[in-house]
């Protein structure tokens, strides 16, 4: 029996119901993960996130969320 390696990744995303469009995540992210779409921020380039979570720390409305992704 051959085992399949499993990788865990943490993914950052913006909860649009909490985002107030203040652009703090854009200003704090040195990797350029976030972009505005209208009046909301989105983690357009989430795959380049290095996990510093400054975005989450400084978001005044706690709109930045993380979730674990498991890939086989």
NUTIDO-760716 format. One record per residue (C-alpha): residue number from 1; residue in one letter; x negated, y negated, z negated. Coordinates in nm, 3 decimals. Layout:
residues N
+-----+------+---------+---------+---------+
! pos ! code !       u !       v !       w !
+-----+------+---------+---------+---------+
! NUM !    A !       X !       Y !       Z !
...
+-----+------+---------+---------+---------+
***
This chain:
residues 72
+-----+------+---------+---------+---------+
! pos ! code !       u !       v !       w !
+-----+------+---------+---------+---------+
!   1 !    X !   0.000 !   0.000 !   0.000 !
!   2 !    X !  -0.140 !  -0.337 !   0.102 !
!   3 !    X !  -0.057 !  -0.640 !  -0.109 !
!   4 !    X !   0.045 !  -0.971 !   0.041 !
!   5 !    X !  -0.130 !  -1.272 !  -0.108 !
!   6 !    X !   0.104 !  -1.529 !  -0.255 !
!   7 !    X !   0.018 !  -1.897 !  -0.282 !
!   8 !    X !   0.184 !  -2.152 !  -0.505 !
!   9 !    X !   0.197 !  -2.514 !  -0.399 !
!  10 !    X !   0.342 !  -2.814 !  -0.573 !
!  11 !    X !   0.538 !  -3.044 !  -0.346 !
!  12 !    X !   0.627 !  -3.404 !  -0.414 !
!  13 !    X !   0.953 !  -3.553 !  -0.290 !
!  14 !    X !   1.180 !  -3.851 !  -0.350 !
!  15 !    X !   1.528 !  -3.809 !  -0.492 !
!  16 !    X !   1.720 !  -4.052 !  -0.267 !
!  17 !    X !   1.998 !  -4.091 !  -0.524 !
!  18 !    X !   1.744 !  -4.242 !  -0.767 !
!  19 !    X !   1.524 !  -4.437 !  -0.524 !
!  20 !    X !   1.574 !  -4.813 !  -0.546 !
!  21 !    X !   1.339 !  -4.894 !  -0.258 !
!  22 !    X !   1.082 !  -5.079 !  -0.469 !
!  23 !    X !   0.786 !  -4.937 !  -0.270 !
!  24 !    X !   0.588 !  -4.855 !  -0.586 !
!  25 !    X !   0.517 !  -4.502 !  -0.459 !
!  26 !    X !   0.381 !  -4.646 !  -0.134 !
!  27 !    X !   0.160 !  -4.893 !  -0.320 !
!  28 !    X !   0.028 !  -4.634 !  -0.569 !
!  29 !    X !  -0.034 !  -4.345 !  -0.327 !
!  30 !    X !  -0.388 !  -4.350 !  -0.191 !
!  31 !    X !  -0.309 !  -4.066 !   0.051 !
!  32 !    X !  -0.024 !  -4.235 !   0.241 !
!  33 !    X !   0.234 !  -3.971 !   0.152 !
!  34 !    X !   0.530 !  -4.209 !   0.138 !
!  35 !    X !   0.703 !  -4.426 !   0.396 !
!  36 !    X !   1.018 !  -4.631 !   0.390 !
!  37 !    X !   1.321 !  -4.530 !   0.593 !
!  38 !    X !   1.564 !  -4.814 !   0.560 !
!  39 !    X !   1.593 !  -4.897 !   0.192 !
!  40 !    X !   1.465 !  -4.561 !   0.060 !
!  41 !    X !   1.119 !  -4.408 !   0.032 !
!  42 !    X !   1.048 !  -4.059 !   0.161 !
!  43 !    X !   0.752 !  -3.824 !   0.120 !
!  44 !    X !   0.689 !  -3.807 !   0.494 !
!  45 !    X !   0.338 !  -3.664 !   0.461 !
!  46 !    X !   0.384 !  -3.446 !   0.150 !
!  47 !    X !   0.128 !  -3.194 !   0.273 !
!  48 !    X !  -0.158 !  -3.441 !   0.212 !
!  49 !    X !  -0.063 !  -3.502 !  -0.152 !
!  50 !    X !  -0.360 !  -3.439 !  -0.383 !
!  51 !    X !  -0.147 !  -3.408 !  -0.697 !
!  52 !    X !  -0.259 !  -3.719 !  -0.886 !
!  53 !    X !   0.111 !  -3.807 !  -0.938 !
!  54 !    X !   0.049 !  -4.178 !  -0.980 !
!  55 !    X !   0.365 !  -4.218 !  -0.773 !
!  56 !    X !   0.567 !  -4.027 !  -1.031 !
!  57 !    X !   0.399 !  -4.202 !  -1.324 !
!  58 !    X !   0.471 !  -4.552 !  -1.197 !
!  59 !    X !   0.813 !  -4.503 !  -1.033 !
!  60 !    X !   1.043 !  -4.730 !  -1.239 !
!  61 !    X !   1.351 !  -4.518 !  -1.169 !
!  62 !    X !   1.192 !  -4.169 !  -1.195 !
!  63 !    X !   1.285 !  -4.094 !  -0.833 !
!  64 !    X !   0.962 !  -3.905 !  -0.760 !
!  65 !    X !   1.013 !  -3.536 !  -0.824 !
!  66 !    X !   0.802 !  -3.223 !  -0.783 !
!  67 !    X !   0.891 !  -2.865 !  -0.705 !
!  68 !    X !   0.693 !  -2.543 !  -0.679 !
!  69 !    X !   0.680 !  -2.377 !  -0.337 !
!  70 !    X !   0.579 !  -2.012 !  -0.311 !
!  71 !    X !   0.446 !  -1.886 !   0.022 !
!  72 !    X !   0.354 !  -1.530 !   0.105 !
+-----+------+---------+---------+---------+
***
